[in-house]
Amino acid sequence: MVQQLIKGPLVLREVGDPELLYFASLDDVLSDRFDCLWGDNYEGWDARGFFFKVERRYPEIRWWQRLLNLDVSYLEIVSVEQSRIDIRRVLAQDLGIVDESTKQECLSIAQLIQLALDRE
């Protein structure tokens, strides 16, 4: 199962949007625990640097049901693959870690994501 390949914590962004959203677990993403994922297409990276895509697949009527808290978010993972970008560098820039050559390389992807979660 694709979900078993992804290990938290995670970072996610809506396709086309540079803002990064941080989550402690995949369940937080798929259930939209914090009610912040209103788009239809997202891309993200897990603690090991795997790239994954998440999509919302339901008709517009369900969107209104969700808006009224009558239905769930219907997010699902559609693919998982090795990342083509250096997500560690992207996270370091987002977190404002200026000296990337020292601190950024000392911290794992999981530690960088956890640092962001701790700041929120």
N, CA, C and O of each residue as an XYZ file, in Angstrom:
480
protein
N       0.836     -1.182      0.000
C       0.000      0.000      0.000
C       0.880      1.245      0.000
O       1.885      1.290      0.711
N       0.522      2.239     -0.776
C       1.310      3.448     -0.967
C       1.491      4.213      0.341
O       2.556      4.783      0.579
N       0.480      4.232      1.179
C       0.545      4.986      2.429
C       1.651      4.490      3.347
O       2.197      5.271      4.126
N       1.986      3.228      3.271
C       3.016      2.665      4.139
C       4.417      3.136      3.759
O       5.344      3.007      4.558
N       4.585      3.675      2.563
C       5.887      4.177      2.135
C       6.219      5.529      2.743
O       7.388      5.913      2.793
N       5.220      6.250      3.200
C       5.411      7.615      3.682
C       5.529      7.624      5.204
O       4.690      7.069      5.913
N       6.594      8.269      5.686
C       6.861      8.356      7.122
C       6.858      9.815      7.554
O       7.485     10.663      6.919
N       6.151     10.098      8.635
C       6.088     11.465      9.163
C       7.326     11.821      9.947
O       8.095     10.942     10.335
N       7.525     13.089     10.181
C       6.684     14.223      9.835
C       6.772     14.563      8.342
O       7.654     14.084      7.630
N       5.830     15.404      7.890
C       5.702     15.697      6.459
C       5.634     17.196      6.206
O       5.249     17.980      7.074
N       6.015     17.562      5.004
C       5.826     18.929      4.537
C       5.021     18.854      3.248
O       5.232     17.962      2.425
N       4.101     19.792      3.078
C       3.158     19.747      1.964
C       2.974     21.157      1.421
O       3.106     22.141      2.149
N       2.667     21.239      0.135
C       2.290     22.533     -0.446
C       1.301     22.277     -1.568
O       1.344     21.249     -2.245
N       0.409     23.240     -1.746
C      -0.519     23.152     -2.858
C       0.274     23.362     -4.141
O       1.153     24.222     -4.189
N      -0.023     22.592     -5.174
C       0.683     22.712     -6.444
C       0.561     24.157     -6.936
O      -0.539     24.698     -7.048
N       1.710     24.765     -7.225
C       1.742     26.142     -7.697
C       1.878     27.181     -6.597
O       2.027     28.366     -6.894
N       1.831     26.773     -5.341
C       1.922     27.690     -4.211
C       3.235     27.434     -3.467
O       3.506     26.290     -3.100
N       4.053     28.457     -3.234
C       5.335     28.225     -2.562
C       5.227     28.007     -1.051
O       6.192     27.562     -0.429
N       4.063     28.313     -0.445
C       3.934     28.190      1.011
C       3.969     26.725      1.436
O       3.226     25.895      0.912
N       4.840     26.422      2.392
C       4.964     25.064      2.920
C       4.098     24.902      4.151
O       4.037     25.786      5.005
N       3.425     23.758      4.235
C       2.588     23.411      5.377
C       3.196     22.178      6.033
O       3.568     21.230      5.341
N       3.297     22.181      7.337
C       3.979     21.110      8.058
C       2.970     20.280      8.851
O       2.055     20.815      9.476
N       3.163     18.943      8.811
C       2.265     18.018      9.483
C       3.079     16.949     10.203
O       4.132     16.528      9.726
N       2.584     16.521     11.342
C       3.275     15.498     12.127
C       3.096     14.100     11.541
O       3.972     13.250     11.696
N       1.968     13.853     10.867
C       1.708     12.504     10.367
C       0.906     12.542      9.069
O       0.299     13.556      8.726
N       0.917     11.434      8.367
C       0.135     11.299      7.148
C      -1.361     11.353      7.455
O      -2.140     11.877      6.658
N      -1.758     10.825      8.585
C      -3.165     10.870      8.966
C      -3.658     12.311      9.102
O      -4.793     12.621      8.739
N      -2.796     13.196      9.630
C      -3.155     14.611      9.732
C      -3.438     15.207      8.354
O      -4.318     16.055      8.208
N      -2.687     14.761      7.347
C      -2.873     15.260      5.985
C      -4.147     14.682      5.371
O      -5.005     15.431      4.905
N      -4.273     13.376      5.367
C      -5.398     12.728      4.682
C      -6.746     13.065      5.303
O      -7.756     13.111      4.601
N      -6.771     13.299      6.601
C      -8.029     13.673      7.264
C      -8.211     15.182      7.322
O      -9.244     15.672      7.778
N      -7.199     15.922      6.856
C      -7.197     17.391      6.945
C      -7.555     17.807      8.364
O      -8.483     18.582      8.594
N      -6.806     17.279      9.287
C      -7.064     17.468     10.716
C      -7.177     18.939     11.120
O      -7.956     19.285     12.008
N      -6.403     19.794     10.469
C      -6.384     21.202     10.852
C      -7.241     22.072      9.930
O      -7.202     23.300     10.010
N      -8.010     21.428      9.059
C      -8.953     22.106      8.176
C      -8.284     23.241      7.391
O      -8.793     24.360      7.343
N      -7.146     22.936      6.784
C      -6.406     23.957      6.036
C      -6.123     23.543      4.596
O      -5.514     24.309      3.849
N      -6.542     22.368      4.196
C      -6.266     21.863      2.854
C      -7.528     21.923      2.002
O      -8.280     20.952      1.927
N      -7.757     23.063      1.363
C      -8.975     23.262      0.595
C      -8.754     23.101     -0.897
O      -9.718     23.079     -1.661
N      -7.507     22.988     -1.326
C      -7.224     22.792     -2.739
C      -7.457     21.355     -3.158
O      -7.836     20.510     -2.348
N      -7.223     21.086     -4.440
C      -7.437     19.742     -4.972
C      -6.151     18.967     -5.210
O      -6.173     17.737     -5.224
N      -5.017     19.664     -5.400
C      -3.752     19.002     -5.732
C      -2.629     19.517     -4.850
O      -2.379     20.719     -4.768
N      -1.959     18.580     -4.192
C      -0.848     18.914     -3.305
C       0.348     18.039     -3.640
O       0.210     16.946     -4.189
N       1.523     18.546     -3.296
C       2.742     17.752     -3.387
C       3.458     17.886     -2.055
O       3.375     18.917     -1.387
N       4.163     16.826     -1.680
C       4.807     16.856     -0.381
C       6.016     15.957     -0.315
O       6.326     15.225     -1.254
N       6.705     16.030      0.839
C       7.892     15.233      1.090
C       7.792     14.684      2.497
O       7.315     15.356      3.412
N       8.245     13.464      2.654
C       8.204     12.858      3.976
C       9.562     13.011      4.662
O      10.470     13.647      4.126
N       9.688     12.427      5.843
C      10.892     12.563      6.657
C      12.132     11.968      5.997
O      13.255     12.322      6.354
N      11.935     11.071      5.044
C      13.081     10.462      4.353
C      13.357     11.111      3.007
O      14.271     10.699      2.294
N      12.575     12.122      2.657
C      12.798     12.835      1.406
C      12.014     12.299      0.230
O      12.214     12.756     -0.895
N      11.122     11.338      0.455
C      10.294     10.840     -0.633
C       9.286     11.912     -1.042
O       8.702     12.584     -0.192
N       9.091     12.061     -2.345
C       8.134     12.999     -2.914
C       6.814     12.264     -3.115
O       6.804     11.129     -3.591
N       5.705     12.897     -2.758
C       4.411     12.267     -2.978
C       3.399     13.315     -3.424
O       3.558     14.509     -3.170
N       2.358     12.839     -4.092
C       1.275     13.706     -4.545
C      -0.015     13.278     -3.861
O      -0.290     12.090     -3.689
N      -0.792     14.274     -3.480
C      -2.083     14.048     -2.824
C      -3.134     14.813     -3.616
O      -2.938     15.975     -3.974
N      -4.247     14.148     -3.884
C      -5.337     14.795     -4.625
C      -6.655     14.585     -3.907
O      -6.845     13.623     -3.162
N      -7.550     15.511     -4.156
C      -8.913     15.401     -3.651
C      -9.781     14.978     -4.831
O      -9.780     15.628     -5.876
N     -10.508     13.905     -4.661
C     -11.318     13.383     -5.754
C     -12.763     13.220     -5.306
O     -13.150     12.180     -4.771
N     -13.538     14.243     -5.528
C     -14.969     14.134     -5.294
C     -15.685     15.254     -6.038
O     -15.068     16.268     -6.364
N     -16.950     15.091     -6.305
C     -17.701     16.113     -7.037
C     -17.906     17.368     -6.185
O     -17.756     17.340     -4.964
N     -18.248     18.455     -6.849
C     -18.399     19.744     -6.184
C     -19.434     19.705     -5.055
O     -19.273     20.411     -4.060
N     -20.468     18.916     -5.184
C     -21.482     18.835     -4.137
C     -20.866     18.426     -2.805
O     -21.284     18.897     -1.747
N     -19.881     17.556     -2.863
C     -19.217     17.141     -1.619
C     -18.406     18.277     -1.010
O     -18.262     18.355      0.210
N     -17.875     19.158     -1.855
C     -17.129     20.308     -1.345
C     -18.033     21.133     -0.446
O     -17.612     21.572      0.624
N     -19.269     21.348     -0.869
C     -20.214     22.111     -0.055
C     -20.578     21.352      1.218
O     -20.763     21.964      2.270
N     -20.679     20.053      1.137
C     -20.946     19.263      2.327
C     -19.801     19.380      3.322
O     -20.017     19.438      4.532
N     -18.574     19.414      2.792
C     -17.423     19.575      3.674
C     -17.425     20.957      4.302
O     -17.127     21.108      5.487
N     -17.758     21.959      3.511
C     -17.821     23.329      4.016
C     -18.795     23.430      5.186
O     -18.562     24.187      6.128
N     -19.867     22.679      5.125
C     -20.872     22.681      6.184
C     -20.584     21.646      7.273
O     -21.431     21.384      8.127
N     -19.380     21.057      7.237
C     -18.963     20.022      8.200
C     -19.855     18.789      8.178
O     -20.081     18.155      9.209
N     -20.358     18.456      6.997
C     -21.201     17.278      6.852
C     -20.457     16.100      6.229
O     -20.995     14.995      6.165
N     -19.234     16.324      5.773
C     -18.501     15.277      5.066
C     -17.006     15.418      5.330
O     -16.559     16.445      5.842
N     -16.235     14.394      4.984
C     -14.794     14.391      5.198
C     -14.062     14.953      3.983
O     -14.689     15.305      2.984
N     -12.745     15.036      4.070
C     -11.975     15.754      3.055
C     -11.693     14.968      1.772
O     -11.491     15.584      0.725
N     -11.671     13.652      1.814
C     -11.437     12.824      0.632
C     -10.080     13.046     -0.033
O      -9.984     12.992     -1.259
N      -9.056     13.288      0.733
C      -7.710     13.381      0.173
C      -7.133     11.980      0.061
O      -7.349     11.141      0.936
N      -6.404     11.729     -1.012
C      -5.752     10.429     -1.170
C      -4.412     10.592     -1.865
O      -4.213     11.508     -2.663
N      -3.508      9.694     -1.548
C      -2.183      9.693     -2.158
C      -2.292      9.055     -3.533
O      -2.873      7.980     -3.683
N      -1.727      9.728     -4.542
C      -1.799      9.178     -5.893
C      -0.446      8.700     -6.402
O      -0.395      7.925     -7.358
N       0.659      9.144     -5.785
C       1.971      8.639     -6.197
C       3.015      8.925     -5.132
O       2.894      9.870     -4.354
N       4.052      8.081     -5.116
C       5.207      8.250     -4.234
C       6.436      7.907     -5.057
O       6.463      6.888     -5.747
N       7.458      8.759     -4.985
C       8.693      8.514     -5.746
C       9.859      9.232     -5.083
O       9.664     10.018     -4.156
N      11.054      8.966     -5.550
C      12.228      9.682     -5.062
C      12.117     11.148     -5.452
O      11.665     11.468     -6.552
N      12.524     12.028     -4.567
C      12.438     13.460     -4.836
C      13.485     13.883     -5.860
O      14.614     13.393     -5.855
N      13.091     14.799     -6.734
C      14.006     15.326     -7.743
C      14.667     16.618     -7.281
O      15.585     17.112     -7.935
N      14.210     17.166     -6.166
C      14.815     18.398     -5.657
C      15.454     18.124     -4.305
O      15.159     17.120     -3.657
N      16.328     19.022     -3.889
C      16.963     18.913     -2.579
C      16.022     19.545     -1.554
O      16.116     20.738     -1.265
N      15.122     18.742     -1.013
C      14.114     19.257     -0.092
C      14.763     19.782      1.179
O      14.213     20.682      1.814
N      15.903     19.254      1.564
C      16.607     19.750      2.754
C      16.951     21.236      2.586
O      16.786     22.024      3.518
N      17.421     21.607      1.412
C      17.761     23.013      1.145
C      16.510     23.896      1.151
O      16.533     25.005      1.685
N      15.427     23.405      0.560
C      14.169     24.153      0.538
C      13.662     24.386      1.963
O      13.217     25.485      2.295
N      13.730     23.358      2.796
C      13.291     23.489      4.185
C      14.165     24.466      4.947
O      13.659     25.287      5.712
N      15.459     24.387      4.748
C      16.381     25.302      5.434
C      16.086     26.751      5.055
O      16.106     27.632      5.914
N      15.816     26.999      3.793
C      15.479     28.354      3.353
C      14.156     28.806      3.967
O      14.038     29.947      4.414
N      13.169     27.926      3.991
C      11.868     28.272      4.559
C      11.977     28.577      6.045
O      11.258     29.431      6.564
N      12.872     27.883      6.721
C      13.046     28.076      8.165
C      13.994     29.229      8.485
O      14.162     29.589      9.650
N      14.606     29.803      7.465
C      15.514     30.923      7.682
C      16.854     30.527      8.241
O      17.505     31.319      8.922
N      17.278     29.306      7.962
C      18.611     28.868      8.392
C      19.596     29.395      7.362
O      19.686     28.878      6.249
N      20.342     30.446      7.753
C      21.185     31.171      6.805
C      22.427     30.375      6.422
O      22.760     30.270      5.241
N      23.099     29.824      7.396
C      24.339     29.111      7.114
C      24.033     27.665      6.760
O      24.190     26.769      7.589
N      23.602     27.441      5.543
C      23.184     26.111      5.116
C      24.328     25.108      5.112
O      24.101     23.913      5.304
N      25.548     25.574      4.897
C      26.676     24.643      4.771
C      26.978     23.925      6.079
O      27.581     22.852      6.056
N      26.580     24.481      7.211
C      26.880     23.816      8.480
C      25.630     23.236      9.130
O      25.490     22.017      9.231
N      24.733     24.091      9.566
C      23.577     23.616     10.318
C      22.631     22.773      9.475
O      22.151     21.736      9.932
N      22.360     23.208      8.255
C      21.406     22.490      7.412
C      21.876     21.069      7.141
O      21.069     20.140      7.147
N      23.165     20.889      6.905
C      23.669     19.541      6.611
C      23.739     18.670      7.857
O      23.801     17.445      7.751
N      23.730     19.284      9.031
C      23.752     18.520     10.276
C      22.371     17.996     10.637
O      22.248     16.988     11.333
N      21.337     18.675     10.166
C      19.973     18.282     10.499
C      19.379     17.414      9.393
O      19.540     17.701      8.207
N      18.701     16.366      9.794
C      18.018     15.510      8.815
C      16.745     16.208      8.336
O      16.331     17.216      8.908
N      16.138     15.672      7.297
C      14.876     16.217      6.804
C      13.826     16.149      7.911
O      13.076     17.104      8.116
N      13.773     15.044      8.610
C      12.808     14.886      9.706
C      13.030     15.945     10.786
O      12.066     16.496     11.318
N      14.289     16.234     11.113
C      14.584     17.235     12.139
C      14.193     18.642     11.673
O      13.696     19.444     12.464
N      14.418     18.935     10.399
C      14.025     20.242      9.871
C      12.508     20.418      9.909
O      12.010     21.481     10.281
N      11.773     19.366      9.519
C      10.310     19.454      9.561
C       9.831     19.591     11.008
O       8.925     20.373     11.298
N      10.439     18.834     11.899
C      10.055     18.919     13.317
C      10.349     20.306     13.886
O       9.579     20.828     14.692
N      11.461     20.897     13.464
C      11.792     22.269     13.877
C      10.684     23.236     13.462
O      10.293     24.112     14.233
N      10.185     23.071     12.243
C       9.088     23.921     11.758
C       7.813     23.675     12.566
O       7.103     24.618     12.912
N       7.527     22.416     12.863
C       6.336     22.108     13.676
C       6.435     22.720     15.070
O       5.447     23.215     15.613
N       7.625     22.683     15.639
C       7.837     23.246     16.968
C       7.682     24.768     16.975
O       7.296     25.349     17.989
N       7.978     25.401     15.863
C       7.848     26.866     15.753
C       6.403     27.305     15.642
O       6.066     28.437     15.990
N       5.544     26.414     15.158
C       4.130     26.784     14.961
C       3.418     26.771     16.241
O       2.221     27.054     16.284
